Amino acid sequence: MSDTATAVDVKPIVKGRNLVKTFGHVVGLNHADLDLFPGEVLAVIGDNGAGKSTLIKCFSGAHVPEAGTMEVDGRPVHFRSTNDARAAGIETVFQTLAVSPALDIATNLFLGRELRKPGPLGQFFRMMDKKQMRTQAAQQLSDLGISTMQDITQAVETLSGGQRQAVAVARAAAFGSKVIILDEPTAALGVRESARVLQLIHDLREKGMPVILISHNMPQVFEIADRIHVQRLGRRAAVVTPQSHTANDAVAIMTGAVQVPEEEQQLGPVR
């Protein structure tokens, strides 16, 4: 992916313009923009308080912006909840993972979307179809190339940190029809498990699923991202690529040591 295309060639699958979000006197977003193009991994980086999590939470439905516009697949959206974002095809894996440790892998994959048994047992008695959920969960893990979990009935609390992250990512991949957002997916993981999660992100991209990745880990960002959105003081400071800039360049933009004129930003998709 070395040739640069203009934004005219490919339209963003997710687009945000002039987003504003405040928390009392604290400004979370100050006319922030975002573009995610089909089939890419977009990393969002920035110092603490830069507004990267706030920006992403607007697209996951966790926050409602006070001004600005958002689009998914070219259509305006107004998310009021995470369910709204999910209905639009956006799945988010937050840092907290939101898994239920006492439940098994299959049940966690279908958490909040449990399959019911056909007929009266499911309709009136609301009995879960555990067999079907386990079959589909096993297939989903297999499709993602996750082979470290042999027993789909295993409780999540018995899994390692990397395996729990894999379960959360698999759940997002199973139901995210348009976009997957990952918030610091390797923050609490060791080197080996981090590599496994990065491989999952790579596999999602290979399947054509666009991914937004929030991360503080510069080596990982420059290893996996197609484009890197630099957030500073509540807005987009620049969009760079691993080919056009170094990690030191990105840090300089993050801290304000280097300012990039808007007309020089690399905004289009890389292919």
Residue pairs with C-beta under 8 A, 6 or more apart in sequence:
1 226
1 243
1 270
1 271
2 243
2 270
3 270
3 271
4 266
4 268
4 270
5 268
5 269
5 270
5 271
6 268
7 35
7 267
7 268
7 269
9 268
9 269
10 37
10 38
10 268
10 269
10 271
11 37
11 74
12 35
12 36
12 37
12 71
13 36
13 37
13 38
13 72
13 73
13 178
13 179
13 210
14 34
14 35
14 36
14 59
14 70
14 71
14 72
14 90
14 178
14 179
14 210
14 212
15 34
15 35
15 36
15 70
15 71
15 72
16 32
16 33
16 34
16 35
16 55
16 58
16 59
16 68
16 69
16 70
16 71
17 33
17 68
17 69
17 70
18 31
18 32
18 33
18 67
18 68
18 69
19 29
19 31
19 32
19 33
19 34
19 55
19 58
19 65
19 67
19 68
19 69
19 70
20 27
20 29
20 30
20 31
20 32
20 65
20 66
20 67
20 68
21 27
21 28
21 29
21 51
21 54
21 58
21 63
21 64
21 65
21 66
22 28
22 66
27 234
28 51
28 54
28 63
28 234
29 51
29 54
29 55
29 58
29 65
29 68
29 234
29 235
30 51
30 233
30 234
30 235
31 67
31 68
31 234
31 235
32 51
32 55
32 68
32 231
32 234
32 235
32 236
33 235
33 236
34 44
34 55
34 59
34 229
34 236
35 42
35 239
35 267
36 42
36 179
36 210
36 212
37 210
37 227
37 268
37 269
38 208
38 210
38 269
39 205
39 208
39 209
39 210
40 205
40 210
40 211
40 226
40 227
40 269
40 270
41 201
41 205
41 210
41 211
41 213
41 224
41 225
41 226
42 210
42 211
42 212
42 213
42 225
42 226
42 227
42 228
42 229
43 213
43 214
43 215
43 221
43 224
43 225
43 227
43 228
43 229
44 52
44 55
44 56
44 212
44 213
44 214
44 215
44 228
44 229
44 231
45 52
45 214
45 215
45 216
45 218
45 221
45 228
45 229
45 230
45 231
45 250
45 254
46 52
46 230
46 231
46 232
46 237
46 254
47 232
47 254
47 255
50 231
50 232
50 233
50 234
50 254
51 231
51 233
51 234
51 235
52 214
52 231
53 183
53 214
54 63
54 234
55 231
56 92
56 181
56 183
56 212
56 214
57 63
58 64
58 65
58 70
58 79
59 70
59 79
59 85
59 90
59 179
59 181
59 212
60 79
60 82
60 85
60 90
60 92
60 94
60 181
61 79
61 80
61 81
61 82
61 83
61 84
61 85
61 86
61 90
62 82
62 92
64 79
64 80
69 76
70 76
70 77
70 78
70 79
71 77
72 88
72 89
72 90
72 178
72 179
73 89
73 178
77 84
77 88
78 84
79 85
79 88
82 92
85 92
86 175
88 178
89 176
89 177
89 178
89 179
90 176
90 178
90 179
90 180
90 181
91 171
91 172
91 173
91 175
91 176
91 179
91 180
91 181
92 172
92 180
92 181
92 182
92 183
93 165
93 168
93 169
93 171
93 172
93 180
93 181
93 182
93 183
93 185
94 183
95 183
95 184
95 187
97 164
97 165
97 168
98 111
98 168
99 108
99 111
99 156
99 164
99 167
99 168
100 107
100 108
100 111
100 156
101 155
101 156
101 157
102 155
102 156
102 157
103 111
103 155
103 156
104 152
104 153
104 154
104 155
104 156
105 137
105 141
105 149
105 151
105 152
105 153
105 154
105 156
105 159
105 167
106 130
106 133
106 134
106 136
106 137
106 138
106 152
106 153
107 114
107 130
107 133
108 156
108 167
108 171
109 133
109 136
109 137
109 140
109 167
109 170
109 171
109 174
110 133
110 136
110 137
110 171
111 171
113 175
114 128
114 133
115 128
115 129
115 132
115 133
115 136
116 122
116 123
116 126
116 127
116 128
116 129
117 127
117 128
117 129
118 129
121 127
122 129
134 152
134 153
136 174
137 152
137 170
138 152
140 170
140 173
140 174
141 147
141 149
141 152
141 166
141 170
144 166
144 169
144 170
144 173
144 200
144 203
144 204
145 199
145 200
145 203
146 166
146 170
146 200
148 162
148 163
148 166
148 196
149 159
149 163
149 166
149 167
156 164
156 167
159 167
160 193
161 188
161 189
161 190
161 193
162 189
162 190
162 192
162 193
162 194
162 196
162 197
163 193
165 185
165 186
165 189
165 193
165 197
166 196
166 197
166 200
169 180
169 182
169 185
169 197
169 200
169 201
169 204
172 180
172 181
172 182
173 180
173 204
173 209
176 209
178 210
179 209
179 210
179 211
179 212
180 204
180 209
180 210
180 211
180 212
181 211
181 212
181 214
182 201
182 211
182 212
182 213
182 214
183 214
184 214
184 215
184 216
185 197
185 201
185 213
185 215
186 193
186 194
186 197
186 198
186 215
186 217
186 220
187 216
187 217
189 197
194 217
194 220
198 220
198 223
198 224
201 211
201 213
201 224
202 224
204 211
205 211
205 226
213 221
213 224
213 225
215 221
218 247
218 250
218 251
219 247
221 228
221 247
221 250
222 228
222 242
222 246
222 247
223 242
225 241
225 242
226 241
226 269
226 270
227 239
227 240
227 241
227 266
227 269
227 270
228 239
228 240
228 241
228 242
228 245
228 250
229 236
229 239
230 236
230 237
230 238
230 239
230 240
230 250
230 253
230 254
231 237
231 254
232 253
232 254
232 256
233 256
236 265
237 253
237 254
237 256
237 259
237 260
238 253
238 260
238 265
239 265
239 266
239 267
240 249
240 250
240 253
240 260
240 266
241 266
241 270
243 270
244 266
249 258
252 258
253 259
253 260
